[in-house]
Amino acid sequence: MSASQGPNLFRLVLETIPVGLFAVDRDGKIFLWNAGVERITGFLRQEAIGHLCGDSFLEHTDAESNPFPHEELPLITTLRDECALATRASLRSKKGSFVPVLLRTAPLRAETGDLLGAVEVLEPLGPVSTGERRNNKLAGFGCLDPLTGVLNRSMIQAHLRENLPLYSVFPVPFCVMTFTVDNLAKLNERFGQASVDTVLRVASQTLENSLRPTDFIGHWIEHEFLAILTECNESDAIRTAERLRKMIESAHVAFWGDTLNITMSIGVTIAHDQDTVGSMVSRSEQALHKSQTAGGNQVALVSH
């Protein structure tokens, strides 16, 4: 290989690897941002290079959806302690939704051992491309809601009908959750219907990205979503709902120069013997109403 081929090959490898990768100098300023991290976050390299890794556009949350304090950001920690880290986290994308990732950081050192900076590698949990291919197929069969991109009412209802007979034979616990974004009427009054549509899209994609591949979420009625979480008992359901609530609370929606902060009320119920689609949905909506009347941005449970 000639000397001129070396840098070109290096750049080709960086742009081809199926993970996101970016690097910062000793001051935490981004100097490298590959195509993988562009795909994951939606931020182009010209929007990222030169920024500090602690800037708000690159918001991280931990596995429980709690925002990392600035001093505990993985790259900041790696620069400070000169150590490698590996953790599950989520990154806020340019669209405002959060993308779960496996995150690894490592210090960059010169041959002398001096610290030059740090690198962060991001691997989506549930590959983005796989999800996109699946959604493209489902859209072709009329299974997706055109506004939000999640399952439509008929499809999520079909999944719920499928789960109930299975539960009567194999009583593996599962739950139903209903979600609604708080204060949408005020948002509509101030910014118009387009802002409501944007918020619903971001909220639905954040929820879908934060659930397991075995779970399902759909657009149930006008401003309400319904999710089915398989192999999920009552304590699992409450813990997951709290994580989703915090994830939504951390999302920020960019709308014509404004940043819209959103919260979500969540109702939870668990499957029981003799349940029907109607009884499960009714209980989850009772729980949702309980959350809303308590002020919103809460999780409520109705067991029976």
N, C-alpha and C positions, 0 to 999 in steps of 0.2 A: 504494500500500500504506500503510495506517495504521501509526502507531507501535506499536500493540498487536499488529498482525499480524507485525511483524518478528521478535521473539523466538520466537513460536510457529512461524513458518516455518523459522527457524534450527534449532530442535529437531527439526522434522519432517525436515529434510535430514539431520541427524546420525543419526537413527534409520533412515533409508531407504537411505543409501548402502551398497553391497554390499561394504564393507570394515570391518575393525575399527579403531577410533580411540579413543585415550585421551590425556589431557593431564595434565601435572604443573606445579606452581608452581616457583619458583626453588629451593626446598628439596627438590624431587623428590617432593612429596606429590601423590597422584592426586586431581584434582578433577573430571575428566570421564571417562566410561566409557560408550561407546555400545552399542547393541544388537548391532552387528556383532562387537565384541570379546567380548560375552557369548556369542554363538553359537560363536565360535572356541575360547574358553578354557573355557566352562562356568561361569565365575565371574560372579555377578550384580553389578550396580553397587554394591549395598549392602555387598557383601563386599570391594569394591576401593577405593571412594572413601575417602580419609583415610589409606590405607596409603602407604608410601614405595615408589617404583618398584623399589628394590633389595631389597624384602622377598622372602622365600623362595617365597611362593605364586606369584610371577610369574617363575619360573625360565626363563632363556633358554639355549640352546646354539647354537653356531655351525654352519656348514654341515658340519663334520666331526664333529659331536656332542660337541664339547668345551664344558663349561660356561663361560660368560663370567665372568671374575673381576669382582667388584663394580665396581671402578674402570673396567672396560672395557665395562660394559653400555651399549648404544647410547644410551639416554636420559641416563645419567650423563655419557657422553662429550660428547653434544650440549650439556648444561648447562655442562659445564666449558670446552669449547673453542668454544662458540657456533657450531657448524657443523652442516650437514645430513649425514645418513648414509643409505646404502642397502646392504642386505646380505641374504643368505639366512640364515635361522635357524630354530629350532624353539622352541615354547613348550610348557611342561608344562601340560596341561589339568587341570581339577579332578578328572577321573577318574584322573589319573596318567599317561596316555599323552601322547606328544609329537606336536604338530601342526606340520608344516613350513610356513613362511610366507616371503613376501617382506616385509621389514621396512624401513620408511623413518621417519626422525626428522628434525625440523626445530625450530629455536629459535622461540619465540613472542616477539614484540617489540611494545612500545608504539609509538605514532606518533612518540615522541621517539627511538626506537631502543634504549631501555632493555630489557634482557632481563626478560621476565615468567615464563618457564617454557619448556616444550618439549612437542612433540606426537609421538606414535608412531602410524603407520598400518600395519596388518597385512592382508596379502592372502594367503589360503590358497593353497598350491601344489597344484593339483588340488583344485578347489572342493569344500568340505565337502558342499554341497547335491547336487552331481553324484554324489559317492560314495554319499550316502544314497539317492538315487533308484535308482542301480544296484543297491545291496544290497537294496533293497526288492523290485526285480524278481527278482533271483536267489533271494531267500528264497521268493518265490511259486512258484518252480519247484523248490524243495527242494534248492538248490545250496549253502546255507550251513550251517555248524555252529551249532546253536542256542546253545551255551555261549559261544563266542568271537566269533561274528559273521563269521569269515573263511570261505573256501571249505571244504566238507567233504572227506573223504578221496576219495570217488568223483570229485568235480569236479576236484581238483588232480591226481589220477591221470589223468583224461581229458586235461588240458592237457599233462601230461608225455608221454602217448602221441602226442599231436598234434605235439609239438615234435620227436620223434625221427625220424620219416619226413621231415620238412621238412629236418632237418639233413643227412640222407643225400643230399639233392638240392642244397641250398644250405648249405654248411658254415659258416654264421655261428655263431660260438661262443656257447654258453649254458651256464649252470651250475645245479646243484641245491645247495641248502643245507638242512640239518636243524638244528633249534634245540630246546633244552630248557632250562627254567628250573632253576637249580641249587637243591639243598637243599629240594625240595618236601616230602620226607618229614618233615623237621624242622619245616617250617612247618605241616604237617598235624597233627603231634603237639602243637604248641604252641597253634595257633589253630583247628584243625578244617578240614573239607573246604571250608567256605564261603570261607575265606581263600585256599585253593588256587584255587578257581574264580575269585575276584576277581583274583588275580595273573595267571592265564592269560588272562583277558579284557584286562587292561591290557597285558600283553606282546604279545598278538596284534594289538591295535589300534595299539600303538606301531610294530610291525614293518610292518603294512599301510600306515600313514600315512607311513612313511619310505621305502617303495619307489616305483618309478616306475609310472605307469599301465600300462605294457607288461609289468610283472612280475606274478607270481601267488604267493599264499601261502595255505596251507590247514592245517587241523588234521589231522595225519597219523594218529597214534595217541594214546593216553591223554594224555601230557604232552609230546608232540612235535609240532612244526610243520615243514612242508616248503615251501620256496619255489623257484620257477623264475625265474631272472633271464635275460632275453633279451639278445642282443647284448652278451655279457659274457665276456671272456677271463679267464685265471687271475689276472692281476694286478688286473684290475677287481674280480673276485670277492673276493679277499682284502681289498682296500681297502674295499669295500662292507660286508663282514662285520664288519670292525673298527669301521666307523662304526655299524653296527647294534648291536654289542656295547656300545659306549660309550653309545648312546642308551638301551638297556635299563638300563644301570648308573646312568644319571642319573634314570630314572623312580622315583617314589616312590608307593607304593600306600597310600591311606588306608583303614584297616579298623578300625571301631569304636573310634576314638580313638587307635589306634596307627598309626605310619607304617612300612610294610614296605619295606625296601630289597631289591632283587632283582638278580641277575646271571644271565647266560645263557651256556651253552656252545653253540658253533656248529661244525658240520662242513660242509666244502665239497668239491665235486668238479666237474669240467668234462666236458662231453660228448665222446665219442670215436666213431670209426667202429665199427659193429657193436654199439653200446650198446643195451641194453633198459631198460625201466622197472626191472626187478629189479636189473640191474648198476649203474645209476646210484644207485638208492636204497641199495643195499648199500655202495657206496663212501662215500656221504655219511654213512651211519650208522657206518661204520668211523672216519671222521674225527671224528664227534661223540663216539664212545667214546674216541678219542685225546684229545680236548679235556677230557672229564670225568676221565679217569684222571690227567691232568696237573694236576688241581686245580680245574677249572672256570673259568668267566669267561674263556675263551680261544677263539681261532679256530684250527682245525686243518684241514689240506688233505690229501686222499688223491687223487693224480693218476691212478693206474692200479690 
